[in-house]
Amino acid sequence: MICPYCGAEMEKGVIHRDRYKLKWVPYNKDKGPILQFFADGVNLENNGDLVEAYYCETDRIVLIKV
């Protein structure tokens, strides 16, 4: 995948989940780590316990395809 910021090739990897479902939650609706189970968000897990992600070392960003 090509980085949308600098145009460099991004490194493919995965993010593993821990005890709770991996999801993105808007900052103003974040309930903290203990109550995250109850927060509405975008489910990032599309493959069981991990999600495919791409990292750009130049820009230090991670992109996740949902």
Biotite code that builds the C-alpha atoms (Angstrom):
import biotite.structure as struc

atoms = struc.array([
    struc.Atom([0.000, 0.000, 0.000], chain_id="A", res_id=1, res_name="MET", atom_name="CA", element="C"),
    struc.Atom([1.225, 3.500, -0.814], chain_id="A", res_id=2, res_name="ILE", atom_name="CA", element="C"),
    struc.Atom([1.236, 6.109, 1.959], chain_id="A", res_id=3, res_name="CYS", atom_name="CA", element="C"),
    struc.Atom([-1.310, 8.832, 1.148], chain_id="A", res_id=4, res_name="PRO", atom_name="CA", element="C"),
    struc.Atom([0.882, 11.445, 2.883], chain_id="A", res_id=5, res_name="TYR", atom_name="CA", element="C"),
    struc.Atom([4.352, 10.954, 1.406], chain_id="A", res_id=6, res_name="CYS", atom_name="CA", element="C"),
    struc.Atom([3.866, 8.399, -1.397], chain_id="A", res_id=7, res_name="GLY", atom_name="CA", element="C"),
    struc.Atom([6.298, 5.824, 0.045], chain_id="A", res_id=8, res_name="ALA", atom_name="CA", element="C"),
    struc.Atom([5.558, 2.098, 0.187], chain_id="A", res_id=9, res_name="GLU", atom_name="CA", element="C"),
    struc.Atom([4.032, 1.139, 3.543], chain_id="A", res_id=10, res_name="MET", atom_name="CA", element="C"),
    struc.Atom([5.006, -1.967, 5.495], chain_id="A", res_id=11, res_name="GLU", atom_name="CA", element="C"),
    struc.Atom([2.215, -4.544, 5.895], chain_id="A", res_id=12, res_name="LYS", atom_name="CA", element="C"),
    struc.Atom([1.569, -5.926, 9.372], chain_id="A", res_id=13, res_name="GLY", atom_name="CA", element="C"),
    struc.Atom([-1.153, -6.851, 11.849], chain_id="A", res_id=14, res_name="VAL", atom_name="CA", element="C"),
    struc.Atom([-2.544, -5.534, 15.128], chain_id="A", res_id=15, res_name="ILE", atom_name="CA", element="C"),
    struc.Atom([-3.575, -8.189, 17.634], chain_id="A", res_id=16, res_name="HIS", atom_name="CA", element="C"),
    struc.Atom([-6.349, -7.610, 20.102], chain_id="A", res_id=17, res_name="ARG", atom_name="CA", element="C"),
    struc.Atom([-6.132, -8.224, 23.819], chain_id="A", res_id=18, res_name="ASP", atom_name="CA", element="C"),
    struc.Atom([-9.163, -8.927, 26.007], chain_id="A", res_id=19, res_name="ARG", atom_name="CA", element="C"),
    struc.Atom([-11.579, -6.544, 24.307], chain_id="A", res_id=20, res_name="TYR", atom_name="CA", element="C"),
    struc.Atom([-12.788, -6.105, 20.751], chain_id="A", res_id=21, res_name="LYS", atom_name="CA", element="C"),
    struc.Atom([-10.521, -3.830, 18.743], chain_id="A", res_id=22, res_name="LEU", atom_name="CA", element="C"),
    struc.Atom([-12.512, -0.810, 17.599], chain_id="A", res_id=23, res_name="LYS", atom_name="CA", element="C"),
    struc.Atom([-12.192, 2.860, 16.802], chain_id="A", res_id=24, res_name="TRP", atom_name="CA", element="C"),
    struc.Atom([-14.213, 5.179, 19.055], chain_id="A", res_id=25, res_name="VAL", atom_name="CA", element="C"),
    struc.Atom([-14.672, 8.930, 18.529], chain_id="A", res_id=26, res_name="PRO", atom_name="CA", element="C"),
    struc.Atom([-12.646, 10.889, 21.076], chain_id="A", res_id=27, res_name="TYR", atom_name="CA", element="C"),
    struc.Atom([-15.709, 12.606, 22.568], chain_id="A", res_id=28, res_name="ASN", atom_name="CA", element="C"),
    struc.Atom([-17.426, 9.220, 23.160], chain_id="A", res_id=29, res_name="LYS", atom_name="CA", element="C"),
    struc.Atom([-14.437, 7.440, 24.714], chain_id="A", res_id=30, res_name="ASP", atom_name="CA", element="C"),
    struc.Atom([-15.337, 5.885, 28.061], chain_id="A", res_id=31, res_name="LYS", atom_name="CA", element="C"),
    struc.Atom([-11.804, 4.819, 28.983], chain_id="A", res_id=32, res_name="GLY", atom_name="CA", element="C"),
    struc.Atom([-10.193, 1.384, 28.945], chain_id="A", res_id=33, res_name="PRO", atom_name="CA", element="C"),
    struc.Atom([-12.436, -0.194, 31.584], chain_id="A", res_id=34, res_name="ILE", atom_name="CA", element="C"),
    struc.Atom([-15.753, 0.796, 29.988], chain_id="A", res_id=35, res_name="LEU", atom_name="CA", element="C"),
    struc.Atom([-14.675, 0.585, 26.328], chain_id="A", res_id=36, res_name="GLN", atom_name="CA", element="C"),
    struc.Atom([-16.865, -2.495, 25.863], chain_id="A", res_id=37, res_name="PHE", atom_name="CA", element="C"),
    struc.Atom([-19.946, -0.242, 26.113], chain_id="A", res_id=38, res_name="PHE", atom_name="CA", element="C"),
    struc.Atom([-18.725, 2.496, 23.760], chain_id="A", res_id=39, res_name="ALA", atom_name="CA", element="C"),
    struc.Atom([-20.150, 2.647, 20.233], chain_id="A", res_id=40, res_name="ASP", atom_name="CA", element="C"),
    struc.Atom([-17.468, 2.572, 17.571], chain_id="A", res_id=41, res_name="GLY", atom_name="CA", element="C"),
    struc.Atom([-16.255, 1.048, 14.320], chain_id="A", res_id=42, res_name="VAL", atom_name="CA", element="C"),
    struc.Atom([-15.339, -2.635, 14.623], chain_id="A", res_id=43, res_name="ASN", atom_name="CA", element="C"),
    struc.Atom([-11.790, -3.049, 13.305], chain_id="A", res_id=44, res_name="LEU", atom_name="CA", element="C"),
    struc.Atom([-11.630, -6.821, 13.597], chain_id="A", res_id=45, res_name="GLU", atom_name="CA", element="C"),
    struc.Atom([-12.383, -8.481, 10.303], chain_id="A", res_id=46, res_name="ASN", atom_name="CA", element="C"),
    struc.Atom([-10.256, -11.582, 10.766], chain_id="A", res_id=47, res_name="ASN", atom_name="CA", element="C"),
    struc.Atom([-10.776, -12.941, 14.281], chain_id="A", res_id=48, res_name="GLY", atom_name="CA", element="C"),
    struc.Atom([-8.148, -11.743, 16.741], chain_id="A", res_id=49, res_name="ASP", atom_name="CA", element="C"),
    struc.Atom([-6.172, -9.503, 14.408], chain_id="A", res_id=50, res_name="LEU", atom_name="CA", element="C"),
    struc.Atom([-6.597, -6.725, 11.877], chain_id="A", res_id=51, res_name="VAL", atom_name="CA", element="C"),
    struc.Atom([-4.411, -6.006, 8.843], chain_id="A", res_id=52, res_name="GLU", atom_name="CA", element="C"),
    struc.Atom([-2.576, -2.685, 9.104], chain_id="A", res_id=53, res_name="ALA", atom_name="CA", element="C"),
    struc.Atom([0.058, -0.745, 7.171], chain_id="A", res_id=54, res_name="TYR", atom_name="CA", element="C"),
    struc.Atom([2.817, 1.373, 8.725], chain_id="A", res_id=55, res_name="TYR", atom_name="CA", element="C"),
    struc.Atom([4.689, 4.308, 7.178], chain_id="A", res_id=56, res_name="CYS", atom_name="CA", element="C"),
    struc.Atom([8.036, 4.799, 8.902], chain_id="A", res_id=57, res_name="GLU", atom_name="CA", element="C"),
    struc.Atom([8.529, 8.250, 7.366], chain_id="A", res_id=58, res_name="THR", atom_name="CA", element="C"),
    struc.Atom([5.247, 9.681, 8.634], chain_id="A", res_id=59, res_name="ASP", atom_name="CA", element="C"),
    struc.Atom([4.914, 7.325, 11.620], chain_id="A", res_id=60, res_name="ARG", atom_name="CA", element="C"),
    struc.Atom([1.272, 6.512, 10.852], chain_id="A", res_id=61, res_name="ILE", atom_name="CA", element="C"),
    struc.Atom([-0.697, 3.270, 10.770], chain_id="A", res_id=62, res_name="VAL", atom_name="CA", element="C"),
    struc.Atom([-3.541, 2.741, 8.301], chain_id="A", res_id=63, res_name="LEU", atom_name="CA", element="C"),
    struc.Atom([-6.154, 0.053, 8.926], chain_id="A", res_id=64, res_name="ILE", atom_name="CA", element="C"),
    struc.Atom([-8.495, -1.311, 6.263], chain_id="A", res_id=65, res_name="LYS", atom_name="CA", element="C"),
    struc.Atom([-11.923, -2.097, 7.760], chain_id="A", res_id=66, res_name="VAL", atom_name="CA", element="C"),
])
